[in-house]
Amino acid sequence: MKDWWDKPVCLIVGKTETCRVERMEKAEDMLLNDWPDDSGPAYSHAREALTKALQDPASDSSRKAARLAFAAAADEAGILSDDA
């Protein structure tokens, strides 16, 4: 349970559906396999932050940094939802 975030990041998938991302493993999988735009700086930062956090999931600061970076990448890609 150490790879769970305190608060999920909600993404817009499809035209109207949302997806709640609560775990770092799911976030990493989405970045690698389902991301609409992998060319931005926030995307690259999120990949790095998640890799670091997954190496030490007990680190609160790494988990928080990964969540913030993932949310920023979602915002950059235009898929961040206000639903939480």
Biopython code that builds the backbone (N, CA, C, O; Angstrom):
import numpy as np
from Bio.PDB.StructureBuilder import StructureBuilder

atoms = [
    (1, "MET", "N", (0.810, -1.196, 0.000)),
    (1, "MET", "CA", (0.000, 0.000, 0.000)),
    (1, "MET", "C", (0.856, 1.263, 0.000)),
    (1, "MET", "O", (0.308, 2.365, -0.010)),
    (2, "LYS", "N", (2.155, 1.138, 0.010)),
    (2, "LYS", "CA", (3.011, 2.318, 0.065)),
    (2, "LYS", "C", (3.059, 3.068, -1.258)),
    (2, "LYS", "O", (3.528, 4.205, -1.303)),
    (3, "ASP", "N", (2.581, 2.451, -2.338)),
    (3, "ASP", "CA", (2.627, 3.181, -3.601)),
    (3, "ASP", "C", (1.307, 3.900, -3.891)),
    (3, "ASP", "O", (1.091, 4.368, -5.008)),
    (4, "TRP", "N", (0.425, 3.989, -2.894)),
    (4, "TRP", "CA", (-0.833, 4.720, -3.033)),
    (4, "TRP", "C", (-0.624, 6.186, -2.657)),
    (4, "TRP", "O", (0.148, 6.503, -1.753)),
    (5, "TRP", "N", (-1.322, 7.072, -3.363)),
    (5, "TRP", "CA", (-1.298, 8.488, -3.034)),
    (5, "TRP", "C", (-2.399, 8.807, -2.038)),
    (5, "TRP", "O", (-3.412, 8.110, -1.978)),
    (6, "ASP", "N", (-2.200, 9.862, -1.256)),
    (6, "ASP", "CA", (-3.221, 10.304, -0.305)),
    (6, "ASP", "C", (-4.471, 10.797, -1.026)),
    (6, "ASP", "O", (-5.590, 10.605, -0.547)),
    (7, "LYS", "N", (-4.276, 11.424, -2.163)),
    (7, "LYS", "CA", (-5.385, 11.952, -2.950)),
    (7, "LYS", "C", (-5.169, 11.543, -4.413)),
    (7, "LYS", "O", (-4.072, 11.717, -4.944)),
    (8, "PRO", "N", (-6.201, 11.004, -5.064)),
    (8, "PRO", "CA", (-6.021, 10.579, -6.453)),
    (8, "PRO", "C", (-5.872, 11.768, -7.399)),
    (8, "PRO", "O", (-6.246, 12.895, -7.074)),
    (9, "VAL", "N", (-5.327, 11.491, -8.554)),
    (9, "VAL", "CA", (-5.293, 12.442, -9.659)),
    (9, "VAL", "C", (-6.365, 11.977, -10.632)),
    (9, "VAL", "O", (-6.353, 10.829, -11.075)),
    (10, "CYS", "N", (-7.281, 12.856, -10.958)),
    (10, "CYS", "CA", (-8.380, 12.500, -11.856)),
    (10, "CYS", "C", (-8.073, 12.985, -13.266)),
    (10, "CYS", "O", (-7.717, 14.142, -13.486)),
    (11, "LEU", "N", (-8.223, 12.061, -14.217)),
    (11, "LEU", "CA", (-7.939, 12.359, -15.613)),
    (11, "LEU", "C", (-9.200, 12.229, -16.448)),
    (11, "LEU", "O", (-10.104, 11.462, -16.116)),
    (12, "ILE", "N", (-9.249, 12.976, -17.520)),
    (12, "ILE", "CA", (-10.331, 12.852, -18.490)),
    (12, "ILE", "C", (-9.881, 11.822, -19.521)),
    (12, "ILE", "O", (-8.838, 11.968, -20.159)),
    (13, "VAL", "N", (-10.685, 10.789, -19.666)),
    (13, "VAL", "CA", (-10.400, 9.765, -20.680)),
    (13, "VAL", "C", (-11.589, 9.713, -21.623)),
    (13, "VAL", "O", (-12.737, 9.802, -21.188)),
    (14, "GLY", "N", (-11.326, 9.574, -22.873)),
    (14, "GLY", "CA", (-12.421, 9.630, -23.832)),
    (14, "GLY", "C", (-12.979, 11.043, -23.892)),
    (14, "GLY", "O", (-12.254, 12.015, -23.679)),
    (15, "LYS", "N", (-14.254, 11.152, -24.178)),
    (15, "LYS", "CA", (-14.860, 12.489, -24.289)),
    (15, "LYS", "C", (-15.390, 12.999, -22.963)),
    (15, "LYS", "O", (-15.314, 14.197, -22.691)),
    (16, "THR", "N", (-15.929, 12.107, -22.126)),
    (16, "THR", "CA", (-16.571, 12.586, -20.901)),
    (16, "THR", "C", (-16.239, 11.773, -19.659)),
    (16, "THR", "O", (-16.586, 12.193, -18.555)),
    (17, "GLU", "N", (-15.594, 10.650, -19.792)),
    (17, "GLU", "CA", (-15.302, 9.803, -18.644)),
    (17, "GLU", "C", (-14.067, 10.285, -17.898)),
    (17, "GLU", "O", (-13.166, 10.891, -18.478)),
    (18, "THR", "N", (-14.045, 10.001, -16.600)),
    (18, "THR", "CA", (-12.864, 10.317, -15.804)),
    (18, "THR", "C", (-12.272, 9.028, -15.237)),
    (18, "THR", "O", (-12.957, 8.016, -15.088)),
    (19, "CYS", "N", (-11.018, 9.097, -14.936)),
    (19, "CYS", "CA", (-10.286, 7.970, -14.365)),
    (19, "CYS", "C", (-9.540, 8.476, -13.139)),
    (19, "CYS", "O", (-8.800, 9.456, -13.219)),
    (20, "ARG", "N", (-9.731, 7.814, -12.014)),
    (20, "ARG", "CA", (-9.035, 8.186, -10.778)),
    (20, "ARG", "C", (-7.748, 7.370, -10.667)),
    (20, "ARG", "O", (-7.792, 6.143, -10.575)),
    (21, "VAL", "N", (-6.621, 8.041, -10.677)),
    (21, "VAL", "CA", (-5.326, 7.373, -10.548)),
    (21, "VAL", "C", (-4.866, 7.548, -9.112)),
    (21, "VAL", "O", (-4.561, 8.658, -8.677)),
    (22, "GLU", "N", (-4.819, 6.436, -8.378)),
    (22, "GLU", "CA", (-4.499, 6.464, -6.953)),
    (22, "GLU", "C", (-3.154, 5.834, -6.619)),
    (22, "GLU", "O", (-2.645, 5.991, -5.509)),
    (23, "ARG", "N", (-2.584, 5.123, -7.581)),
    (23, "ARG", "CA", (-1.336, 4.404, -7.325)),
    (23, "ARG", "C", (-0.254, 4.827, -8.310)),
    (23, "ARG", "O", (-0.532, 5.134, -9.470)),
    (24, "MET", "N", (0.969, 4.838, -7.830)),
    (24, "MET", "CA", (2.087, 5.233, -8.680)),
    (24, "MET", "C", (2.297, 4.251, -9.820)),
    (24, "MET", "O", (2.641, 4.664, -10.927)),
    (25, "GLU", "N", (2.097, 2.950, -9.575)),
    (25, "GLU", "CA", (2.265, 1.964, -10.640)),
    (25, "GLU", "C", (1.290, 2.220, -11.784)),
    (25, "GLU", "O", (1.658, 2.115, -12.954)),
    (26, "LYS", "N", (0.054, 2.554, -11.447)),
    (26, "LYS", "CA", (-0.942, 2.856, -12.488)),
    (26, "LYS", "C", (-0.543, 4.120, -13.240)),
    (26, "LYS", "O", (-0.668, 4.184, -14.463)),
    (27, "ALA", "N", (-0.064, 5.123, -12.513)),
    (27, "ALA", "CA", (0.370, 6.366, -13.154)),
    (27, "ALA", "C", (1.506, 6.091, -14.135)),
    (27, "ALA", "O", (1.495, 6.593, -15.259)),
    (28, "GLU", "N", (2.468, 5.306, -13.717)),
    (28, "GLU", "CA", (3.591, 4.991, -14.597)),
    (28, "GLU", "C", (3.107, 4.231, -15.836)),
    (28, "GLU", "O", (3.543, 4.514, -16.952)),
    (29, "ASP", "N", (2.211, 3.271, -15.635)),
    (29, "ASP", "CA", (1.676, 2.508, -16.759)),
    (29, "ASP", "C", (0.949, 3.423, -17.738)),
    (29, "ASP", "O", (1.094, 3.288, -18.953)),
    (30, "MET", "N", (0.171, 4.347, -17.202)),
    (30, "MET", "CA", (-0.548, 5.279, -18.075)),
    (30, "MET", "C", (0.422, 6.168, -18.854)),
    (30, "MET", "O", (0.226, 6.413, -20.044)),
    (31, "LEU", "N", (1.462, 6.647, -18.184)),
    (31, "LEU", "CA", (2.456, 7.487, -18.878)),
    (31, "LEU", "C", (3.125, 6.722, -20.014)),
    (31, "LEU", "O", (3.357, 7.275, -21.089)),
    (32, "LEU", "N", (3.428, 5.470, -19.776)),
    (32, "LEU", "CA", (4.144, 4.676, -20.770)),
    (32, "LEU", "C", (3.252, 4.180, -21.902)),
    (32, "LEU", "O", (3.715, 4.041, -23.034)),
    (33, "ASN", "N", (1.978, 3.909, -21.613)),
    (33, "ASN", "CA", (1.145, 3.222, -22.594)),
    (33, "ASN", "C", (-0.069, 3.988, -23.103)),
    (33, "ASN", "O", (-0.555, 3.699, -24.196)),
    (34, "ASP", "N", (-0.569, 4.951, -22.346)),
    (34, "ASP", "CA", (-1.832, 5.580, -22.716)),
    (34, "ASP", "C", (-1.780, 7.102, -22.753)),
    (34, "ASP", "O", (-2.828, 7.748, -22.761)),
    (35, "TRP", "N", (-0.602, 7.682, -22.776)),
    (35, "TRP", "CA", (-0.501, 9.131, -22.669)),
    (35, "TRP", "C", (-0.694, 9.772, -24.029)),
    (35, "TRP", "O", (-0.113, 9.313, -25.012)),
    (36, "PRO", "N", (-1.505, 10.833, -24.108)),
    (36, "PRO", "CA", (-1.775, 11.453, -25.408)),
    (36, "PRO", "C", (-0.608, 12.251, -25.996)),
    (36, "PRO", "O", (-0.524, 12.414, -27.213)),
    (37, "ASP", "N", (0.292, 12.747, -25.141)),
    (37, "ASP", "CA", (1.404, 13.555, -25.643)),
    (37, "ASP", "C", (2.615, 13.359, -24.735)),
    (37, "ASP", "O", (2.635, 13.820, -23.594)),
    (38, "ASP", "N", (3.620, 12.671, -25.260)),
    (38, "ASP", "CA", (4.804, 12.378, -24.445)),
    (38, "ASP", "C", (5.997, 13.253, -24.814)),
    (38, "ASP", "O", (7.148, 12.862, -24.623)),
    (39, "SER", "N", (5.711, 14.438, -25.344)),
    (39, "SER", "CA", (6.817, 15.285, -25.802)),
    (39, "SER", "C", (7.105, 16.484, -24.899)),
    (39, "SER", "O", (8.089, 17.191, -25.117)),
    (40, "GLY", "N", (6.271, 16.724, -23.894)),
    (40, "GLY", "CA", (6.446, 17.920, -23.076)),
    (40, "GLY", "C", (7.382, 17.734, -21.899)),
    (40, "GLY", "O", (7.658, 16.607, -21.488)),
    (41, "PRO", "N", (7.872, 18.841, -21.355)),
    (41, "PRO", "CA", (8.773, 18.775, -20.212)),
    (41, "PRO", "C", (8.110, 18.218, -18.947)),
    (41, "PRO", "O", (8.765, 17.538, -18.158)),
    (42, "ALA", "N", (6.830, 18.498, -18.748)),
    (42, "ALA", "CA", (6.147, 17.971, -17.555)),
    (42, "ALA", "C", (6.024, 16.453, -17.641)),
    (42, "ALA", "O", (6.115, 15.760, -16.627)),
    (43, "TYR", "N", (5.817, 15.940, -18.847)),
    (43, "TYR", "CA", (5.767, 14.484, -19.044)),
    (43, "TYR", "C", (7.100, 13.848, -18.633)),
    (43, "TYR", "O", (7.128, 12.869, -17.888)),
    (44, "SER", "N", (8.187, 14.413, -19.122)),
    (44, "SER", "CA", (9.521, 13.876, -18.792)),
    (44, "SER", "C", (9.786, 13.946, -17.295)),
    (44, "SER", "O", (10.322, 13.008, -16.705)),
    (45, "HIS", "N", (9.408, 15.062, -16.688)),
    (45, "HIS", "CA", (9.603, 15.217, -15.245)),
    (45, "HIS", "C", (8.769, 14.191, -14.468)),
    (45, "HIS", "O", (9.238, 13.634, -13.475)),
    (46, "ALA", "N", (7.551, 13.946, -14.914)),
    (46, "ALA", "CA", (6.691, 12.966, -14.241)),
    (46, "ALA", "C", (7.288, 11.563, -14.343)),
    (46, "ALA", "O", (7.261, 10.811, -13.369)),
    (47, "ARG", "N", (7.822, 11.206, -15.496)),
    (47, "ARG", "CA", (8.468, 9.890, -15.654)),
    (47, "ARG", "C", (9.618, 9.744, -14.666)),
    (47, "ARG", "O", (9.748, 8.710, -14.011)),
    (48, "GLU", "N", (10.451, 10.774, -14.557)),
    (48, "GLU", "CA", (11.594, 10.742, -13.638)),
    (48, "GLU", "C", (11.130, 10.668, -12.182)),
    (48, "GLU", "O", (11.662, 9.882, -11.397)),
    (49, "ALA", "N", (10.147, 11.479, -11.830)),
    (49, "ALA", "CA", (9.662, 11.514, -10.449)),
    (49, "ALA", "C", (9.021, 10.186, -10.060)),
    (49, "ALA", "O", (9.210, 9.716, -8.938)),
    (50, "LEU", "N", (8.271, 9.582, -10.966)),
    (50, "LEU", "CA", (7.653, 8.286, -10.662)),
    (50, "LEU", "C", (8.692, 7.185, -10.540)),
    (50, "LEU", "O", (8.582, 6.325, -9.667)),
    (51, "THR", "N", (9.693, 7.201, -11.399)),
    (51, "THR", "CA", (10.757, 6.201, -11.302)),
    (51, "THR", "C", (11.449, 6.297, -9.950)),
    (51, "THR", "O", (11.690, 5.284, -9.293)),
    (52, "LYS", "N", (11.763, 7.510, -9.545)),
    (52, "LYS", "CA", (12.423, 7.718, -8.248)),
    (52, "LYS", "C", (11.523, 7.268, -7.099)),
    (52, "LYS", "O", (11.985, 6.592, -6.179)),
    (53, "ALA", "N", (10.253, 7.633, -7.144)),
    (53, "ALA", "CA", (9.329, 7.290, -6.066)),
    (53, "ALA", "C", (9.087, 5.785, -5.988)),
    (53, "ALA", "O", (8.951, 5.234, -4.896)),
    (54, "LEU", "N", (9.034, 5.126, -7.128)),
    (54, "LEU", "CA", (8.818, 3.675, -7.120)),
    (54, "LEU", "C", (10.036, 2.919, -6.597)),
    (54, "LEU", "O", (9.907, 1.791, -6.122)),
    (55, "GLN", "N", (11.212, 3.530, -6.680)),
    (55, "GLN", "CA", (12.414, 2.919, -6.120)),
    (55, "GLN", "C", (12.422, 2.999, -4.599)),
    (55, "GLN", "O", (13.041, 2.168, -3.933)),
    (56, "ASP", "N", (11.737, 3.994, -4.049)),
    (56, "ASP", "CA", (11.655, 4.164, -2.599)),
    (56, "ASP", "C", (10.229, 4.582, -2.220)),
    (56, "ASP", "O", (10.002, 5.730, -1.838)),
    (57, "PRO", "N", (9.270, 3.655, -2.325)),
    (57, "PRO", "CA", (7.872, 4.015, -2.087)),
    (57, "PRO", "C", (7.558, 4.411, -0.647)),
    (57, "PRO", "O", (6.489, 4.962, -0.385)),
    (58, "ALA", "N", (8.450, 4.148, 0.274)),
    (58, "ALA", "CA", (8.222, 4.538, 1.667)),
    (58, "ALA", "C", (8.491, 6.022, 1.902)),
    (58, "ALA", "O", (8.130, 6.559, 2.949)),
    (59, "SER", "N", (9.115, 6.676, 0.946)),
    (59, "SER", "CA", (9.445, 8.091, 1.078)),
    (59, "SER", "C", (8.221, 8.953, 0.771)),
    (59, "SER", "O", (7.768, 9.027, -0.371)),
    (60, "ASP", "N", (7.698, 9.601, 1.807)),
    (60, "ASP", "CA", (6.540, 10.479, 1.617)),
    (60, "ASP", "C", (6.844, 11.604, 0.636)),
    (60, "ASP", "O", (6.012, 11.940, -0.207)),
    (61, "SER", "N", (8.025, 12.179, 0.745)),
    (61, "SER", "CA", (8.357, 13.310, -0.125)),
    (61, "SER", "C", (8.445, 12.877, -1.595)),
    (61, "SER", "O", (8.035, 13.623, -2.485)),
    (62, "SER", "N", (8.972, 11.694, -1.846)),
    (62, "SER", "CA", (9.056, 11.199, -3.222)),
    (62, "SER", "C", (7.668, 10.901, -3.788)),
    (62, "SER", "O", (7.388, 11.193, -4.950)),
    (63, "ARG", "N", (6.801, 10.317, -2.957)),
    (63, "ARG", "CA", (5.430, 10.030, -3.400)),
    (63, "ARG", "C", (4.683, 11.322, -3.714)),
    (63, "ARG", "O", (3.980, 11.412, -4.721)),
    (64, "LYS", "N", (4.839, 12.327, -2.844)),
    (64, "LYS", "CA", (4.167, 13.615, -3.063)),
    (64, "LYS", "C", (4.702, 14.302, -4.318)),
    (64, "LYS", "O", (3.931, 14.865, -5.096)),
    (65, "ALA", "N", (6.008, 14.257, -4.513)),
    (65, "ALA", "CA", (6.610, 14.869, -5.696)),
    (65, "ALA", "C", (6.139, 14.162, -6.967)),
    (65, "ALA", "O", (5.894, 14.810, -7.985)),
    (66, "ALA", "N", (6.013, 12.850, -6.911)),
    (66, "ALA", "CA", (5.544, 12.084, -8.070)),
    (66, "ALA", "C", (4.098, 12.434, -8.402)),
    (66, "ALA", "O", (3.745, 12.568, -9.574)),
    (67, "ARG", "N", (3.261, 12.583, -7.376)),
    (67, "ARG", "CA", (1.858, 12.935, -7.597)),
    (67, "ARG", "C", (1.751, 14.316, -8.235)),
    (67, "ARG", "O", (1.008, 14.504, -9.198)),
    (68, "LEU", "N", (2.492, 15.278, -7.699)),
    (68, "LEU", "CA", (2.468, 16.627, -8.262)),
    (68, "LEU", "C", (2.966, 16.652, -9.706)),
    (68, "LEU", "O", (2.403, 17.343, -10.555)),
    (69, "ALA", "N", (4.015, 15.899, -9.969)),
    (69, "ALA", "CA", (4.570, 15.849, -11.323)),
    (69, "ALA", "C", (3.594, 15.171, -12.288)),
    (69, "ALA", "O", (3.453, 15.601, -13.432)),
    (70, "PHE", "N", (2.925, 14.117, -11.829)),
    (70, "PHE", "CA", (1.946, 13.424, -12.658)),
    (70, "PHE", "C", (0.770, 14.347, -12.981)),
    (70, "PHE", "O", (0.308, 14.398, -14.121)),
    (71, "ALA", "N", (0.295, 15.068, -11.978)),
    (71, "ALA", "CA", (-0.805, 16.016, -12.191)),
    (71, "ALA", "C", (-0.378, 17.122, -13.171)),
    (71, "ALA", "O", (-1.169, 17.532, -14.020)),
    (72, "ALA", "N", (0.843, 17.596, -13.057)),
    (72, "ALA", "CA", (1.343, 18.627, -13.971)),
    (72, "ALA", "C", (1.428, 18.094, -15.402)),
    (72, "ALA", "O", (1.126, 18.814, -16.354)),
    (73, "ALA", "N", (1.836, 16.838, -15.550)),
    (73, "ALA", "CA", (1.902, 16.229, -16.881)),
    (73, "ALA", "C", (0.499, 16.079, -17.468)),
    (73, "ALA", "O", (0.292, 16.289, -18.663)),
    (74, "ALA", "N", (-0.463, 15.714, -16.616)),
    (74, "ALA", "CA", (-1.845, 15.602, -17.081)),
    (74, "ALA", "C", (-2.382, 16.966, -17.508)),
    (74, "ALA", "O", (-3.091, 17.077, -18.508)),
    (75, "ASP", "N", (-2.042, 17.991, -16.750)),
    (75, "ASP", "CA", (-2.454, 19.353, -17.105)),
    (75, "ASP", "C", (-1.820, 19.758, -18.439)),
    (75, "ASP", "O", (-2.488, 20.314, -19.310)),
    (76, "GLU", "N", (-0.548, 19.479, -18.583)),
    (76, "GLU", "CA", (0.166, 19.789, -19.814)),
    (76, "GLU", "C", (-0.481, 19.092, -21.018)),
    (76, "GLU", "O", (-0.562, 19.666, -22.104)),
    (77, "ALA", "N", (-0.939, 17.854, -20.817)),
    (77, "ALA", "CA", (-1.546, 17.073, -21.892)),
    (77, "ALA", "C", (-3.028, 17.423, -22.095)),
    (77, "ALA", "O", (-3.655, 16.934, -23.035)),
    (78, "GLY", "N", (-3.585, 18.261, -21.221)),
    (78, "GLY", "CA", (-4.978, 18.658, -21.364)),
    (78, "GLY", "C", (-5.977, 17.623, -20.892)),
    (78, "GLY", "O", (-7.132, 17.634, -21.318)),
    (79, "ILE", "N", (-5.540, 16.713, -20.002)),
    (79, "ILE", "CA", (-6.448, 15.657, -19.542)),
    (79, "ILE", "C", (-6.677, 15.666, -18.031)),
    (79, "ILE", "O", (-7.260, 14.728, -17.487)),
    (80, "LEU", "N", (-6.227, 16.707, -17.359)),
    (80, "LEU", "CA", (-6.442, 16.811, -15.915)),
    (80, "LEU", "C", (-7.895, 17.218, -15.666)),
    (80, "LEU", "O", (-8.404, 18.162, -16.271)),
    (81, "SER", "N", (-8.549, 16.486, -14.765)),
    (81, "SER", "CA", (-9.931, 16.768, -14.415)),
    (81, "SER", "C", (-9.985, 17.403, -13.035)),
    (81, "SER", "O", (-9.122, 17.143, -12.196)),
    (82, "ASP", "N", (-10.981, 18.222, -12.798)),
    (82, "ASP", "CA", (-11.170, 18.829, -11.472)),
    (82, "ASP", "C", (-11.817, 17.865, -10.493)),
    (82, "ASP", "O", (-11.808, 18.123, -9.290)),
    (83, "ASP", "N", (-12.376, 16.769, -10.968)),
    (83, "ASP", "CA", (-13.026, 15.784, -10.101)),
    (83, "ASP", "C", (-12.001, 15.076, -9.245)),
    (83, "ASP", "O", (-10.967, 14.622, -9.736)),
    (84, "ALA", "N", (-12.295, 14.985, -7.965)),
    (84, "ALA", "CA", (-11.392, 14.251, -7.074)),
    (84, "ALA", "C", (-12.185, 13.646, -5.944)),
    (84, "ALA", "O", (-11.616, 12.984, -5.076)),
]
sb = StructureBuilder()
sb.init_structure("model")
sb.init_model(0)
sb.init_chain("A")
sb.init_seg("    ")
for serial, (resi, resn, name, xyz) in enumerate(atoms, 1):
    if name == "N":
        sb.init_residue(resn, " ", resi, " ")
    sb.init_atom(name, np.array(xyz, "f"), 0.0, 1.0, " ", f" {name:<3s}", serial, name[0])
structure = sb.get_structure()
